[in-house]
Amino acid sequence: MKTLRILSVVFLFFLIMVGCNKEPVPSGDDQKIEDRSVLNGTYTGIFTAKYGSEIKTGSVTLEMKNGYYTCSGDYNTIPAGGGGTFYTKKGKITFYSTGAIGATVFDANLILVGDYYYSLIGKKLIISKERSSDINYEYNLEKL
């Protein structure tokens, strides 16, 4: 009987863990997702965060494969990185974080998560987000 209880608890724990890592299910108009495989690869380049006249930059590596991504930046946390799944639709890309990322004390937008615009021309990939007229973020990348 004790073994059955332990197995039940382990099974319940497993179900909870699996359920927590599920990707959001597209619904309605979001079901028209584009083919993400064209973005598969490793990209390197520069991340730029503009806060009015203040500009912060850092080297960045972005790996994308079959709808999953990992992003890592400089030691100075510009950008802070990110990892999870992504979807593309009509020139927009949405990143969903599936893991814990270290605290970004000053600007959570330094983590690659949320909605961005993107442009892929040959090996050049530009991913950008505008938070306001004075604040924007851009990944200027090239495929290796």
HUWO-V465063 format. One record per residue. N is the residue number from 1. RES is the residue in one small letter. PSI is psi as a letter, one per 20 degrees, with the letter a starting at -180 (999 if undefined). D_FIRST is the distance of its C-alpha to the first C-alpha in Angstrom with 2 decimals. Layout:
n=N res=RES psi=PSI d_first=D_FIRST
n=N res=RES psi=PSI d_first=D_FIRST
This chain:
n=1 res=m psi=g d_first=0.00
n=2 res=k psi=h d_first=3.80
n=3 res=t psi=h d_first=5.38
n=4 res=l psi=g d_first=5.12
n=5 res=r psi=g d_first=6.46
n=6 res=i psi=g d_first=8.80
n=7 res=l psi=h d_first=9.95
n=8 res=s psi=g d_first=10.63
n=9 res=v psi=g d_first=12.60
n=10 res=v psi=g d_first=14.40
n=11 res=f psi=g d_first=15.33
n=12 res=l psi=g d_first=16.60
n=13 res=f psi=g d_first=18.55
n=14 res=f psi=g d_first=20.01
n=15 res=l psi=g d_first=21.17
n=16 res=i psi=g d_first=22.79
n=17 res=m psi=g d_first=24.57
n=18 res=v psi=g d_first=25.87
n=19 res=g psi=h d_first=27.03
n=20 res=c psi=h d_first=28.96
n=21 res=n psi=j d_first=31.13
n=22 res=k psi=q d_first=32.43
n=23 res=e psi=q d_first=36.18
n=24 res=p psi=q d_first=37.95
n=25 res=v psi=o d_first=38.67
n=26 res=p psi=q d_first=42.43
n=27 res=s psi=q d_first=43.61
n=28 res=g psi=c d_first=47.01
n=29 res=d psi=h d_first=49.89
n=30 res=d psi=i d_first=47.60
n=31 res=q psi=i d_first=46.46
n=32 res=k psi=m d_first=49.80
n=33 res=i psi=p d_first=48.64
n=34 res=e psi=r d_first=51.02
n=35 res=d psi=o d_first=50.33
n=36 res=r psi=i d_first=48.98
n=37 res=s psi=h d_first=49.46
n=38 res=v psi=i d_first=53.11
n=39 res=l psi=i d_first=51.90
n=40 res=n psi=p d_first=49.82
n=41 res=g psi=r d_first=50.99
n=42 res=t psi=p d_first=51.52
n=43 res=y psi=q d_first=54.06
n=44 res=t psi=q d_first=55.75
n=45 res=g psi=b d_first=58.23
n=46 res=i psi=p d_first=58.95
n=47 res=f psi=p d_first=57.12
n=48 res=t psi=p d_first=59.48
n=49 res=a psi=p d_first=58.71
n=50 res=k psi=p d_first=61.78
n=51 res=y psi=n d_first=61.99
n=52 res=g psi=c d_first=65.52
n=53 res=s psi=i d_first=67.84
n=54 res=e psi=p d_first=65.13
n=55 res=i psi=p d_first=63.66
n=56 res=k psi=p d_first=60.73
n=57 res=t psi=r d_first=59.94
n=58 res=g psi=q d_first=57.61
n=59 res=s psi=q d_first=56.75
n=60 res=v psi=q d_first=53.76
n=61 res=t psi=p d_first=51.79
n=62 res=l psi=p d_first=49.96
n=63 res=e psi=p d_first=47.87
n=64 res=m psi=p d_first=47.12
n=65 res=k psi=p d_first=45.37
n=66 res=n psi=l d_first=44.01
n=67 res=g psi=j d_first=43.49
n=68 res=y psi=q d_first=42.02
n=69 res=y psi=q d_first=44.04
n=70 res=t psi=p d_first=44.18
n=71 res=c psi=p d_first=47.07
n=72 res=s psi=q d_first=48.15
n=73 res=g psi=a d_first=51.21
n=74 res=d psi=r d_first=53.39
n=75 res=y psi=h d_first=52.44
n=76 res=n psi=j d_first=54.07
n=77 res=t psi=k d_first=51.46
n=78 res=i psi=n d_first=54.08
n=79 res=p psi=r d_first=52.06
n=80 res=a psi=i d_first=48.61
n=81 res=g psi=b d_first=46.96
n=82 res=g psi=r d_first=44.07
n=83 res=g psi=q d_first=41.69
n=84 res=g psi=c d_first=39.88
n=85 res=t psi=r d_first=41.07
n=86 res=f psi=q d_first=44.45
n=87 res=y psi=q d_first=46.27
n=88 res=t psi=q d_first=50.00
n=89 res=k psi=p d_first=52.15
n=90 res=k psi=l d_first=55.92
n=91 res=g psi=j d_first=56.70
n=92 res=k psi=q d_first=53.79
n=93 res=i psi=p d_first=50.68
n=94 res=t psi=p d_first=47.54
n=95 res=f psi=p d_first=45.23
n=96 res=y psi=p d_first=41.61
n=97 res=s psi=p d_first=40.00
n=98 res=t psi=j d_first=36.45
n=99 res=g psi=r d_first=36.15
n=100 res=a psi=p d_first=37.01
n=101 res=i psi=q d_first=40.61
n=102 res=g psi=q d_first=42.27
n=103 res=a psi=p d_first=44.00
n=104 res=t psi=o d_first=47.45
n=105 res=v psi=h d_first=49.18
n=106 res=f psi=h d_first=52.40
n=107 res=d psi=o d_first=51.73
n=108 res=a psi=i d_first=48.45
n=109 res=n psi=i d_first=50.54
n=110 res=l psi=i d_first=50.87
n=111 res=i psi=p d_first=47.42
n=112 res=l psi=n d_first=47.73
n=113 res=v psi=q d_first=45.84
n=114 res=g psi=a d_first=47.14
n=115 res=d psi=p d_first=50.12
n=116 res=y psi=r d_first=53.08
n=117 res=y psi=q d_first=56.05
n=118 res=y psi=q d_first=56.49
n=119 res=s psi=p d_first=59.27
n=120 res=l psi=o d_first=59.06
n=121 res=i psi=o d_first=62.44
n=122 res=g psi=c d_first=62.38
n=123 res=k psi=i d_first=60.40
n=124 res=k psi=p d_first=60.89
n=125 res=l psi=p d_first=58.04
n=126 res=i psi=p d_first=58.67
n=127 res=i psi=p d_first=55.88
n=128 res=s psi=q d_first=57.06
n=129 res=k psi=p d_first=56.06
n=130 res=e psi=o d_first=58.38
n=131 res=r psi=h d_first=56.96
n=132 res=s psi=a d_first=60.38
n=133 res=s psi=h d_first=64.02
n=134 res=d psi=i d_first=63.93
n=135 res=i psi=p d_first=60.46
n=136 res=n psi=r d_first=59.33
n=137 res=y psi=p d_first=57.29
n=138 res=e psi=p d_first=58.12
n=139 res=y psi=o d_first=56.66
n=140 res=n psi=o d_first=59.57
n=141 res=l psi=q d_first=58.02
n=142 res=e psi=p d_first=59.07
n=143 res=k psi=p d_first=57.00
n=144 res=l psi=999 d_first=56.94
